Amino acid sequence: MKYGPVVLTAGLTGMLSFILLAVAIGTDYWYIIDVNKPNCTGPDDLSSHSGLWRINEGANKSSVITPFTANMSSLSETERHLIGLHRVVVIMLPLSLVLLVLGWISGLVSSLACSPKLLAASACYFLVCSVSTLSGVSTYIKYSNLAMEEFQRIVPPENLTFVHVSFGWSLATAWLSYSLEVATGLLLMLAARIIQMKGHYDSGVAIAML
């Protein structure tokens, strides 16, 4: 494989992973609740979709999620645990976004320098970014499942018959960003290997010519 196409592909996947994660963080389709109750005049008003920062109910109603300003003293142990998980998510994912910017710059510099060590370091950096993203997404899934379990505990089963819950495309976008971060790290590792092998080949040719 040639060095140029590999680092170019790594640059594109790194940039795309940043864009997808930014879209995921800024949109409100992480968790969707569909209510299709028969004989209800306004079923849309009962449905909702939420993101990391907002909950949208019905057509126009929206509320902001504020995990850092909640009064913890008046909450139950489960509610405090849920808020703690949500705090982890809204810290980890924006942190991953910042790390991706720094990683992309690092990858660009190391690819221009054609340094195997710098490329390997940038590759490891992107893999660390992917761990941060994976941790944030996994924590959100745990948070959502725990919140649903608590909701099912306090709401009568008959009221949940017409309720359908699912993860939305925002979460899928975050998963795709994670996959591209891993791909970027592996591509940079491959680029470092190509440069290293080329160096060994050039050295061998030079020795043979002598």
SULJO-V965647 format. One record per residue. N is the residue number from 1. RES is the residue in three letters. PHI is phi as a letter, one per 40 degrees, with the letter a starting at -180 (NA if undefined). Layout:
N_RES_PHI / N_RES_PHI
This chain:
1_MET_NA / 2_LYS_c / 3_TYR_c / 4_GLY_d / 5_PRO_c / 6_VAL_c / 7_VAL_c / 8_LEU_c / 9_THR_c / 10_ALA_c / 11_GLY_c / 12_LEU_c / 13_THR_c / 14_GLY_c / 15_MET_c / 16_LEU_c / 17_SER_c / 18_PHE_c / 19_ILE_c / 20_LEU_c / 21_LEU_c / 22_ALA_c / 23_VAL_c / 24_ALA_c / 25_ILE_c / 26_GLY_c / 27_THR_b / 28_ASP_b / 29_TYR_b / 30_TRP_c / 31_TYR_b / 32_ILE_b / 33_ILE_b / 34_ASP_b / 35_VAL_b / 36_ASN_b / 37_LYS_c / 38_PRO_c / 39_ASN_g / 40_CYS_b / 41_THR_c / 42_GLY_b / 43_PRO_c / 44_ASP_c / 45_ASP_c / 46_LEU_c / 47_SER_c / 48_SER_a / 49_HIS_a / 50_SER_b / 51_GLY_b / 52_LEU_c / 53_TRP_b / 54_ARG_b / 55_ILE_b / 56_ASN_b / 57_GLU_b / 58_GLY_g / 59_ALA_c / 60_ASN_b / 61_LYS_c / 62_SER_a / 63_SER_b / 64_VAL_c / 65_ILE_c / 66_THR_b / 67_PRO_c / 68_PHE_c / 69_THR_b / 70_ALA_c / 71_ASN_c / 72_MET_c / 73_SER_c / 74_SER_c / 75_LEU_b / 76_SER_c / 77_GLU_c / 78_THR_c / 79_GLU_c / 80_ARG_c / 81_HIS_c / 82_LEU_c / 83_ILE_c / 84_GLY_c / 85_LEU_c / 86_HIS_c / 87_ARG_c / 88_VAL_c / 89_VAL_c / 90_VAL_c / 91_ILE_c / 92_MET_c / 93_LEU_c / 94_PRO_c / 95_LEU_c / 96_SER_c / 97_LEU_c / 98_VAL_c / 99_LEU_c / 100_LEU_c / 101_VAL_c / 102_LEU_c / 103_GLY_c / 104_TRP_c / 105_ILE_c / 106_SER_c / 107_GLY_c / 108_LEU_c / 109_VAL_c / 110_SER_c / 111_SER_c / 112_LEU_c / 113_ALA_c / 114_CYS_f / 115_SER_b / 116_PRO_d / 117_LYS_c / 118_LEU_c / 119_LEU_c / 120_ALA_c / 121_ALA_c / 122_SER_c / 123_ALA_c / 124_CYS_c / 125_TYR_c / 126_PHE_c / 127_LEU_c / 128_VAL_c / 129_CYS_d / 130_SER_c / 131_VAL_c / 132_SER_c / 133_THR_c / 134_LEU_c / 135_SER_c / 136_GLY_c / 137_VAL_c / 138_SER_c / 139_THR_c / 140_TYR_c / 141_ILE_c / 142_LYS_c / 143_TYR_c / 144_SER_c / 145_ASN_c / 146_LEU_c / 147_ALA_c / 148_MET_c / 149_GLU_c / 150_GLU_c / 151_PHE_c / 152_GLN_c / 153_ARG_c / 154_ILE_c / 155_VAL_b / 156_PRO_d / 157_PRO_d / 158_GLU_c / 159_ASN_c / 160_LEU_c / 161_THR_c / 162_PHE_b / 163_VAL_b / 164_HIS_b / 165_VAL_b / 166_SER_a / 167_PHE_c / 168_GLY_b / 169_TRP_c / 170_SER_c / 171_LEU_c / 172_ALA_c / 173_THR_c / 174_ALA_c / 175_TRP_c / 176_LEU_c / 177_SER_c / 178_TYR_d / 179_SER_c / 180_LEU_c / 181_GLU_c / 182_VAL_c / 183_ALA_c / 184_THR_c / 185_GLY_c / 186_LEU_c / 187_LEU_c / 188_LEU_c / 189_MET_c / 190_LEU_c / 191_ALA_c / 192_ALA_c / 193_ARG_c / 194_ILE_c / 195_ILE_c / 196_GLN_c / 197_MET_c / 198_LYS_c / 199_GLY_c / 200_HIS_c / 201_TYR_c / 202_ASP_c / 203_SER_c / 204_GLY_c / 205_VAL_c / 206_ALA_c / 207_ILE_c / 208_ALA_c / 209_MET_c / 210_LEU_c
